[in-house]
Amino acid sequence: MASESLFDSLRGQFDQMRLLGQAGPPTALLPVLRFQTSSVIQAASRVSSSERGALIHLASRYAEFSGWMAQEAGDDADADQWLDNAAALAEVAGDHSMRAFVHVRRSLTRVYKREAQETVSLAAMAQHSQLPPRVRGLAAQHEALGHAVAGDEGPCMRRLEESRDLLARAAEEAGEGPVLGTSHVPDPAAMSTGWCLYDLGRPRAAAAVLDVECARLAPNATRNRLRYGVRRALAHAASGEVEHACHIAGDLLGLAPQVSSATIACDLRALDRELSRFRSCDAVAALQPSLNLALTGSSRS
């Protein structure tokens, strides 16, 4: 059917947008996403009512991804607007879980602002037993991050275990549609465990986990390689392995201007603060120009 070919084409373009989101600056991608979202909505108005739902649902995914790119560009207000649009479109298509996933997305903005209680509260709003396991698993993961920021190890570890179980179940039940949340991290719960351990004051354990998980990232997952590589370097630096941290960071910092991420800039600033304690170290001095350039590039959105 022509409408099936149209849907397949638009769905393929969405997958390409996700790949481009890993490789380039969000400000370059956002105008394309605006156009694509509008195009999918217009396409939905030209098909039969029985076929319209799938296209509207796809439009909601375009809008949700646009919200993530807006956050990466450092525009939280625009991100919120896109997320509201995504939830509204999904509800028209009969998917009421997107509204809960919006809370998951917004909880992540609070993580970067170090707002522990807000993170936990927002994530908890998306853990109703009737929601899909993918949404609940990501919500539990973000709640764990909030507990880690607060220094509450017990609830943090419990939420991480819950997240691991739910995401495993979601993987078993996965259909053909694009997954909510990251699709370029093989084990989101494990990666989050590494970062939680750092916030809980256990940088050596964090570094060990992040070493393993970063090695599993695909070469084309540029944004995630930089994001988690910087966190890995930070964990090693906090463990006293300063030269190794500089080696890790040095291999990645050239990617910062390419992806221009406001959220990664938070971790780059943390790495800069951590390394500032070792300014007399030759490796730190050698890294500093690249780190300064990366900080400038990541802040330019």
C-alpha angles and dihedrals in degrees: 000000000000092000090054090053090049092050092047090051094049091044090051089051089052091054089051090051089055090052091048089050088063094051109038146039116287093227089064093049100045097074089051091049091050090053093045094049090051091046093053091049090050091048089053090057090059100054133073120280091250090058098038097081096064092053094046089050090051089050088055089055091051089051093047091051089047088056091055092049090049089054090049088052089055096249105124093170092057089045091054091051092051091048091051089051091049092053093047093050092047092052090053086054091050096255109127095171094080090072088060092045089056087064089052091052093047092049088062092059087057091052090060090048089051091238099149101178094045090050093052094045095050093045092048089058090067100053103085111142092237093061121097114274091242092060093043092046094053090044091053089049092054092045087055089054089053092051089049091053087052091048094242103143099175099058090036093059092043092053091047091053090048090049092051092052095046095047090049089053091047090053090053092050097041117136129198097279124101113275122246115248126007118000096178101064112081095207112017093180092054093047090050090049089061093051093044090053089055093052089047090060097258102114096158092056089044092053092051092054094043092049089061098041097045089054088059095057115109117248091241093054089092098158093050094042089057095041097051095031090060090049089049090051090049092052091051092047091051088050090058094255092124100156092048090049090053091049091053093046094044091060092054111032094087088068094062098084089045096060098026098201124183091198095050087050087066090060093043090056090049090051091049091052092048094049091046087077088065103045091137091061112103092220091055092048090050092049097047099085091051091045092050090050091048091051090052092046095048092049093052103091 
